[in-house]
Amino acid sequence: MILDRMENIKAYAGVLPRAEECAKLFTAGSAEGASFEVRHKQYRTKDDGARKFEVHDRTIDLMACFSGSEVIHLCPESELIPGDPLPNGADGRKLAGAPRGSAILLKPGWFCAIFPGEAHMVGGHPGEPGEIDKW
């Protein structure tokens, strides 16, 4: 896992393919023309009981925050109970288990890169419930 400011993402080009392109798109505020999949997500943070872990086998899950914030939990997959595959043939699966492991705060202008095999649970309240706008 990498947690850093978006302004520093180019320094990770050796481990994050297309880091420079991602920085340009994020600064422009538009993913139009991206050479990789970008999902723009806006949602309210959730109570712990409504959150689930997931893990990917091949995909780097890079989250870049525009506004709001959320708590992301990370832990070894071996501490969790295997669950269902992700919908629509997406890479990975859901995992059952309460929040545990390391908790990080994703906030505006920051990114978090989660690598294959790193179980993660997004959408936690950063204190009070709130909204997050991220890629």
BAFIDREN-601563 format. One line per 8 residues: number of its first residue (from 1); their letters; for each residue z negated, x negated, y negated of N, C-alpha, C, O, CB. Coordinates in nm, 2 decimals. Glycine has a CB too. Layout:
<recs>
NUM) a) Z X Y Z X Y Z X Y Z X Y Z X Y  ...
</recs>
This chain:
<recs>
1) mildrmen) 0.00 -0.08 0.12 0.00 0.00 0.00 0.00 -0.09 -0.12 -0.07 -0.19 -0.13 -0.12 0.10 0.00  0.08 -0.05 -0.22 0.08 -0.11 -0.35 0.04 -0.01 -0.46 0.10 0.10 -0.45 0.21 -0.18 -0.38  -0.05 -0.04 -0.55 -0.08 0.05 -0.66 -0.07 -0.04 -0.78 -0.14 -0.14 -0.80 -0.22 0.11 -0.65  0.02 0.00 -0.88 0.03 -0.08 -1.00 0.10 0.00 -1.11 0.14 0.12 -1.08 0.12 -0.21 -0.97  0.11 -0.05 -1.22 0.18 0.01 -1.34 0.33 0.01 -1.31 0.39 -0.09 -1.26 0.15 -0.05 -1.47  0.40 0.11 -1.35 0.55 0.12 -1.34 0.62 0.00 -1.41 0.72 -0.05 -1.36 0.61 0.25 -1.39  0.56 -0.05 -1.52 0.62 -0.16 -1.59 0.62 -0.29 -1.51 0.70 -0.38 -1.54 0.54 -0.18 -1.72  0.55 -0.29 -1.40 0.54 -0.41 -1.31 0.62 -0.39 -1.18 0.62 -0.49 -1.10 0.40 -0.44 -1.28
9) ikayagvl) 0.69 -0.28 -1.16 0.75 -0.25 -1.03 0.86 -0.36 -0.99 0.88 -0.38 -0.88 0.81 -0.12 -1.03  0.92 -0.41 -1.09 1.03 -0.51 -1.06 0.97 -0.63 -0.99 1.05 -0.70 -0.92 1.10 -0.55 -1.19  0.85 -0.66 -1.01 0.78 -0.78 -0.94 0.78 -0.76 -0.79 0.76 -0.86 -0.72 0.65 -0.80 -1.00  0.79 -0.64 -0.75 0.78 -0.61 -0.60 0.92 -0.59 -0.54 0.93 -0.54 -0.43 0.70 -0.48 -0.58  1.03 -0.64 -0.60 1.16 -0.62 -0.55 1.18 -0.68 -0.41 1.26 -0.63 -0.34 1.26 -0.68 -0.65  1.10 -0.78 -0.38 1.12 -0.83 -0.24 1.07 -0.74 -0.13 1.11 -0.76 -0.02 1.04 -0.96 -0.24  0.98 -0.65 -0.16 0.93 -0.56 -0.06 0.96 -0.41 -0.09 0.95 -0.32 -0.01 0.78 -0.57 -0.05  1.01 -0.38 -0.21 1.05 -0.24 -0.25 1.20 -0.24 -0.28 1.23 -0.27 -0.40 0.96 -0.19 -0.37
17) praeecak) 1.28 -0.21 -0.19 1.43 -0.20 -0.22 1.45 -0.11 -0.34 1.39 0.00 -0.35 1.50 -0.15 -0.10  1.54 -0.15 -0.42 1.58 -0.07 -0.54 1.47 -0.05 -0.65 1.47 0.04 -0.72 1.63 0.07 -0.50  1.38 -0.15 -0.65 1.27 -0.14 -0.75 1.32 -0.14 -0.89 1.27 -0.06 -0.98 1.17 -0.26 -0.73  1.42 -0.22 -0.92 1.47 -0.23 -1.06 1.54 -0.10 -1.09 1.52 -0.05 -1.21 1.57 -0.35 -1.07  1.62 -0.04 -1.00 1.68 0.09 -1.03 1.58 0.20 -1.05 1.59 0.28 -1.14 1.77 0.13 -0.91  1.47 0.20 -0.97 1.37 0.29 -0.99 1.30 0.28 -1.13 1.27 0.38 -1.19 1.26 0.27 -0.88  1.28 0.16 -1.17 1.22 0.14 -1.31 1.31 0.20 -1.42 1.26 0.26 -1.51 1.20 -0.01 -1.33  1.44 0.17 -1.41 1.53 0.23 -1.51 1.53 0.38 -1.51 1.53 0.44 -1.62 1.67 0.17 -1.48
25) lftagsae) 1.54 0.44 -1.39 1.54 0.58 -1.38 1.41 0.65 -1.43 1.42 0.75 -1.50 1.57 0.63 -1.24  1.30 0.59 -1.40 1.17 0.64 -1.44 1.16 0.63 -1.59 1.11 0.73 -1.66 1.05 0.56 -1.38  1.20 0.52 -1.65 1.20 0.51 -1.80 1.29 0.61 -1.87 1.25 0.66 -1.97 1.24 0.36 -1.84  1.40 0.64 -1.80 1.49 0.74 -1.86 1.44 0.88 -1.83 1.49 0.97 -1.90 1.63 0.72 -1.80  1.35 0.90 -1.74 1.30 1.03 -1.71 1.40 1.12 -1.63 1.38 1.24 -1.62 1.26 1.10 -1.83  1.50 1.05 -1.57 1.59 1.13 -1.49 1.63 1.05 -1.37 1.65 0.93 -1.37 1.72 1.16 -1.58  1.64 1.12 -1.25 1.68 1.06 -1.13 1.83 1.08 -1.10 1.88 1.04 -0.99 1.60 1.11 -1.01  1.91 1.13 -1.20 2.05 1.15 -1.18 2.12 1.02 -1.15 2.10 0.92 -1.22 2.11 1.22 -1.31
33) gasfevrh) 2.20 1.02 -1.04 2.28 0.91 -1.00 2.20 0.81 -0.92 2.25 0.70 -0.89 2.33 0.84 -1.12  2.08 0.84 -0.88 2.00 0.75 -0.80 2.07 0.72 -0.66 2.13 0.81 -0.60 1.86 0.81 -0.77  2.05 0.60 -0.62 2.11 0.56 -0.49 2.02 0.58 -0.37 2.04 0.54 -0.26 2.16 0.41 -0.49  1.91 0.65 -0.40 1.80 0.68 -0.30 1.75 0.82 -0.33 1.77 0.88 -0.43 1.69 0.58 -0.30  1.68 0.88 -0.23 1.63 1.01 -0.24 1.51 1.02 -0.34 1.42 0.94 -0.32 1.59 1.07 -0.10  1.52 1.11 -0.43 1.41 1.13 -0.52 1.37 1.28 -0.52 1.45 1.37 -0.54 1.45 1.09 -0.67  1.24 1.30 -0.49 1.19 1.44 -0.50 1.10 1.45 -0.62 0.99 1.39 -0.62 1.12 1.48 -0.36  1.13 1.54 -0.71 1.05 1.56 -0.82 0.95 1.67 -0.79 0.98 1.78 -0.75 1.13 1.61 -0.95
41) kqyrtkdd) 0.82 1.64 -0.80 0.71 1.73 -0.75 0.62 1.76 -0.87 0.57 1.67 -0.94 0.64 1.68 -0.63  0.59 1.88 -0.88 0.49 1.93 -0.98 0.40 2.03 -0.91 0.45 2.13 -0.85 0.55 2.00 -1.11  0.27 2.00 -0.90 0.18 2.09 -0.83 0.03 2.07 -0.88 0.00 1.98 -0.95 0.18 2.07 -0.68  -0.05 2.17 -0.85 -0.19 2.16 -0.87 -0.26 2.08 -0.76 -0.22 2.09 -0.65 -0.26 2.31 -0.88  -0.36 2.00 -0.80 -0.43 1.93 -0.70 -0.51 2.03 -0.62 -0.53 2.15 -0.66 -0.53 1.83 -0.77  -0.55 1.99 -0.50 -0.61 2.08 -0.40 -0.75 2.04 -0.36 -0.79 1.92 -0.37 -0.52 2.09 -0.28  -0.82 2.14 -0.30 -0.95 2.11 -0.24 -0.92 2.03 -0.11 -0.81 2.04 -0.05 -1.03 2.24 -0.21  -1.02 1.95 -0.07 -1.00 1.87 0.05 -0.96 1.95 0.17 -0.88 1.90 0.25 -1.12 1.79 0.08
49) garkfevh) -1.01 2.07 0.19 -0.97 2.15 0.31 -0.83 2.19 0.31 -0.78 2.23 0.42 -1.06 2.27 0.31  -0.76 2.19 0.20 -0.62 2.23 0.19 -0.52 2.11 0.20 -0.40 2.13 0.19 -0.59 2.31 0.07  -0.58 1.99 0.22 -0.49 1.87 0.22 -0.48 1.82 0.37 -0.57 1.84 0.45 -0.55 1.76 0.13  -0.37 1.75 0.40 -0.35 1.70 0.53 -0.29 1.55 0.51 -0.22 1.52 0.42 -0.25 1.78 0.62  -0.33 1.47 0.61 -0.27 1.34 0.61 -0.13 1.35 0.67 -0.09 1.44 0.74 -0.35 1.24 0.70  -0.04 1.25 0.63 0.09 1.23 0.70 0.11 1.08 0.71 0.05 1.00 0.64 0.20 1.31 0.61  0.21 1.05 0.79 0.25 0.91 0.81 0.40 0.91 0.84 0.45 1.00 0.90 0.17 0.85 0.93  0.46 0.80 0.79 0.61 0.79 0.82 0.63 0.67 0.91 0.55 0.57 0.91 0.68 0.77 0.68
57) drtidlma) 0.74 0.67 0.98 0.77 0.57 1.07 0.87 0.46 1.01 0.86 0.34 1.05 0.83 0.62 1.20  0.95 0.51 0.92 1.06 0.42 0.86 1.06 0.42 0.71 1.12 0.33 0.65 1.19 0.46 0.92  1.00 0.53 0.65 1.02 0.55 0.51 0.91 0.49 0.42 0.79 0.50 0.46 1.02 0.70 0.48  0.94 0.42 0.31 0.85 0.38 0.21 0.83 0.50 0.12 0.93 0.55 0.06 0.89 0.25 0.13  0.71 0.56 0.11 0.68 0.67 0.02 0.63 0.61 -0.11 0.52 0.57 -0.12 0.57 0.77 0.09  0.72 0.61 -0.21 0.69 0.56 -0.34 0.67 0.68 -0.44 0.76 0.76 -0.46 0.81 0.47 -0.39  0.55 0.69 -0.49 0.52 0.79 -0.59 0.50 0.73 -0.72 0.43 0.64 -0.74 0.39 0.87 -0.54  0.57 0.79 -0.82 0.56 0.75 -0.96 0.52 0.86 -1.05 0.58 0.97 -1.04 0.70 0.69 -1.01
65) cfsgsevi) 0.41 0.85 -1.12 0.35 0.96 -1.19 0.39 0.96 -1.34 0.38 0.87 -1.41 0.20 0.94 -1.19  0.44 1.08 -1.38 0.47 1.11 -1.52 0.35 1.16 -1.60 0.32 1.11 -1.71 0.59 1.21 -1.53  0.28 1.26 -1.54 0.17 1.31 -1.61 0.07 1.37 -1.51 0.10 1.40 -1.39 0.21 1.43 -1.71  -0.06 1.39 -1.55 -0.16 1.43 -1.46 -0.21 1.32 -1.38 -0.17 1.20 -1.40 -0.11 1.55 -1.38  -0.29 1.35 -1.28 -0.34 1.25 -1.18 -0.38 1.32 -1.06 -0.40 1.44 -1.05 -0.45 1.16 -1.24  -0.39 1.24 -0.95 -0.44 1.29 -0.82 -0.50 1.17 -0.74 -0.48 1.06 -0.77 -0.32 1.34 -0.74  -0.59 1.21 -0.65 -0.65 1.12 -0.56 -0.57 1.12 -0.43 -0.53 1.22 -0.38 -0.80 1.16 -0.53  -0.54 0.99 -0.38 -0.47 0.97 -0.26 -0.56 0.90 -0.17 -0.61 0.79 -0.20 -0.33 0.90 -0.28
73) hlcpesel) -0.58 0.95 -0.05 -0.67 0.88 0.05 -0.57 0.81 0.15 -0.47 0.86 0.19 -0.76 0.98 0.13  -0.61 0.69 0.19 -0.54 0.61 0.29 -0.63 0.57 0.40 -0.75 0.53 0.37 -0.47 0.49 0.23  -0.59 0.57 0.52 -0.67 0.53 0.63 -0.58 0.49 0.75 -0.46 0.53 0.75 -0.78 0.63 0.68  -0.63 0.42 0.85 -0.55 0.39 0.97 -0.52 0.52 1.05 -0.60 0.61 1.06 -0.63 0.29 1.06  -0.40 0.52 1.09 -0.35 0.64 1.17 -0.44 0.66 1.29 -0.46 0.78 1.33 -0.20 0.62 1.21  -0.49 0.56 1.35 -0.57 0.57 1.47 -0.70 0.65 1.45 -0.77 0.69 1.55 -0.61 0.43 1.52  -0.75 0.67 1.32 -0.87 0.74 1.29 -0.84 0.90 1.29 -0.93 0.97 1.27 -0.93 0.70 1.16  -0.71 0.94 1.30 -0.67 1.07 1.28 -0.62 1.14 1.41 -0.59 1.07 1.51 -0.57 1.08 1.17
81) ipgdplpn) -0.61 1.27 1.41 -0.56 1.34 1.52 -0.41 1.37 1.50 -0.37 1.43 1.40 -0.64 1.48 1.55  -0.32 1.33 1.60 -0.18 1.36 1.58 -0.15 1.51 1.56 -0.21 1.59 1.62 -0.10 1.31 1.70  -0.05 1.53 1.47 -0.01 1.67 1.44 0.13 1.69 1.46 0.20 1.62 1.53 -0.06 1.71 1.30  0.18 1.79 1.38 0.32 1.83 1.39 0.42 1.74 1.32 0.38 1.67 1.22 0.34 1.97 1.34  0.54 1.73 1.36 0.64 1.66 1.29 0.66 1.72 1.15 0.64 1.84 1.13 0.78 1.66 1.37  0.71 1.64 1.06 0.73 1.69 0.92 0.85 1.78 0.93 0.94 1.77 1.02 0.76 1.57 0.82  0.86 1.88 0.84 0.96 1.98 0.85 1.10 1.93 0.82 1.12 1.82 0.75 0.93 2.09 0.75  1.20 2.00 0.86 1.34 1.97 0.83 1.39 1.83 0.88 1.48 1.77 0.82 1.37 1.98 0.69
89) gadgrkla) 1.33 1.78 0.99 1.37 1.65 1.04 1.33 1.53 0.96 1.38 1.42 0.98 1.51 1.65 1.06  1.24 1.55 0.86 1.19 1.44 0.78 1.12 1.33 0.87 1.07 1.37 0.97 1.10 1.48 0.67  1.13 1.21 0.82 1.06 1.10 0.90 0.91 1.11 0.89 0.85 1.11 0.78 1.11 0.96 0.84  0.85 1.13 1.01 0.70 1.12 1.01 0.64 1.25 1.07 0.71 1.34 1.12 0.65 1.10 0.88  0.51 1.26 1.05 0.43 1.37 1.11 0.31 1.39 1.03 0.26 1.30 0.96 0.40 1.35 1.26  0.25 1.51 1.04 0.12 1.54 0.98 0.01 1.49 1.08 0.04 1.48 1.20 0.11 1.70 0.96  -0.10 1.47 1.02 -0.22 1.42 1.10 -0.34 1.50 1.05 -0.35 1.54 0.94 -0.24 1.27 1.08  -0.43 1.53 1.15 -0.55 1.61 1.11 -0.67 1.51 1.10 -0.68 1.41 1.17 -0.58 1.71 1.22
97) gaprgsai) -0.75 1.55 1.00 -0.87 1.47 0.97 -0.92 1.49 0.83 -0.83 1.51 0.74 -0.85 1.32 1.00  -1.04 1.48 0.81 -1.10 1.50 0.67 -1.07 1.37 0.59 -1.04 1.27 0.65 -1.25 1.52 0.67  -1.07 1.38 0.45 -1.05 1.27 0.37 -1.14 1.15 0.41 -1.26 1.17 0.43 -1.07 1.30 0.22  -1.08 1.04 0.42 -1.16 0.92 0.46 -1.08 0.79 0.42 -0.97 0.80 0.36 -1.19 0.91 0.62  -1.14 0.68 0.45 -1.07 0.55 0.41 -1.08 0.52 0.27 -1.18 0.55 0.20 -0.92 0.56 0.46  -0.98 0.46 0.21 -0.97 0.42 0.07 -0.92 0.54 -0.01 -0.82 0.60 0.03 -0.89 0.30 0.05  -0.98 0.56 -0.13 -0.93 0.66 -0.22 -0.88 0.59 -0.34 -0.95 0.51 -0.40 -1.05 0.76 -0.26  -0.76 0.62 -0.38 -0.70 0.56 -0.50 -0.66 0.67 -0.60 -0.65 0.79 -0.56 -0.57 0.47 -0.47
105) llkpgwfc) -0.65 0.64 -0.72 -0.62 0.73 -0.83 -0.48 0.70 -0.88 -0.45 0.59 -0.94 -0.72 0.73 -0.94  -0.38 0.79 -0.86 -0.25 0.78 -0.92 -0.25 0.85 -1.05 -0.28 0.97 -1.06 -0.14 0.84 -0.82  -0.22 0.78 -1.16 -0.23 0.84 -1.29 -0.10 0.81 -1.37 -0.02 0.73 -1.32 -0.35 0.78 -1.37  -0.08 0.86 -1.49 0.05 0.85 -1.56 0.09 0.70 -1.58 0.00 0.62 -1.62 0.04 0.92 -1.69  0.21 0.68 -1.56 0.27 0.54 -1.58 0.24 0.45 -1.46 0.28 0.33 -1.47 0.21 0.49 -1.70  0.18 0.50 -1.36 0.15 0.41 -1.24 0.24 0.46 -1.12 0.29 0.57 -1.12 0.00 0.42 -1.21  0.25 0.37 -1.02 0.32 0.40 -0.90 0.23 0.36 -0.78 0.14 0.27 -0.79 0.46 0.34 -0.89  0.26 0.42 -0.67 0.19 0.39 -0.54 0.30 0.38 -0.44 0.37 0.48 -0.42 0.08 0.49 -0.51
113) aifpgeah) 0.31 0.27 -0.37 0.40 0.26 -0.26 0.32 0.25 -0.13 0.24 0.17 -0.11 0.49 0.13 -0.27  0.36 0.35 -0.04 0.29 0.36 0.09 0.39 0.33 0.20 0.50 0.39 0.20 0.22 0.51 0.11  0.36 0.23 0.28 0.46 0.18 0.38 0.45 0.25 0.51 0.35 0.32 0.54 0.43 0.03 0.39  0.55 0.24 0.59 0.55 0.30 0.72 0.42 0.26 0.80 0.38 0.15 0.80 0.68 0.26 0.81  0.37 0.36 0.87 0.25 0.34 0.95 0.12 0.36 0.87 0.01 0.36 0.93 0.25 0.21 1.00  0.12 0.37 0.73 0.00 0.39 0.65 -0.02 0.54 0.63 0.05 0.61 0.56 0.02 0.32 0.52  -0.12 0.60 0.70 -0.16 0.74 0.68 -0.21 0.77 0.54 -0.29 0.69 0.49 -0.26 0.78 0.79  -0.16 0.87 0.48 -0.20 0.90 0.35 -0.21 1.06 0.33 -0.14 1.14 0.39 -0.10 0.85 0.25
121) mvgghpge) -0.30 1.09 0.24 -0.33 1.23 0.20 -0.33 1.24 0.05 -0.41 1.18 -0.02 -0.47 1.28 0.26  -0.23 1.31 0.00 -0.21 1.32 -0.15 -0.27 1.45 -0.20 -0.32 1.53 -0.12 -0.06 1.32 -0.18  -0.27 1.46 -0.33 -0.31 1.59 -0.40 -0.45 1.62 -0.42 -0.49 1.73 -0.45 -0.26 1.70 -0.32  -0.54 1.52 -0.41 -0.68 1.54 -0.43 -0.72 1.56 -0.57 -0.66 1.50 -0.66 -0.76 1.43 -0.37  -0.83 1.63 -0.60 -0.88 1.65 -0.73 -0.93 1.51 -0.79 -1.01 1.45 -0.72 -0.99 1.76 -0.74  -0.89 1.48 -0.91 -0.94 1.36 -0.97 -1.07 1.39 -1.06 -1.07 1.36 -1.17 -0.84 1.29 -1.06  -1.16 1.46 -1.00 -1.28 1.52 -1.07 -1.26 1.67 -1.07 -1.30 1.74 -0.98 -1.29 1.46 -1.22  -1.19 1.72 -1.18 -1.16 1.86 -1.19 -1.02 1.89 -1.14 -0.94 1.80 -1.14 -1.18 1.91 -1.34
129) pgeidkw) -0.99 2.01 -1.09 -0.86 2.04 -1.05 -0.76 2.03 -1.17 -0.80 2.05 -1.28 -0.85 2.19 -1.00  -0.64 1.99 -1.14 -0.54 1.97 -1.25 -0.40 1.97 -1.19 -0.38 2.00 -1.08 -0.57 1.84 -1.32  -0.31 1.94 -1.28 -0.17 1.94 -1.25 -0.12 1.80 -1.24 -0.17 1.71 -1.31 -0.08 2.02 -1.35  -0.02 1.77 -1.15 0.05 1.64 -1.15 0.19 1.66 -1.15 0.25 1.76 -1.09 0.00 1.56 -1.02  0.26 1.57 -1.22 0.41 1.57 -1.23 0.45 1.43 -1.19 0.42 1.33 -1.26 0.46 1.61 -1.38  0.52 1.42 -1.07 0.55 1.29 -1.02 0.69 1.29 -0.95 0.74 1.40 -0.91 0.44 1.24 -0.93  0.74 1.18 -0.92 0.85 1.16 -0.82 0.78 1.12 -0.69 0.85 1.10 -0.59 0.96 1.06 -0.87
</recs>
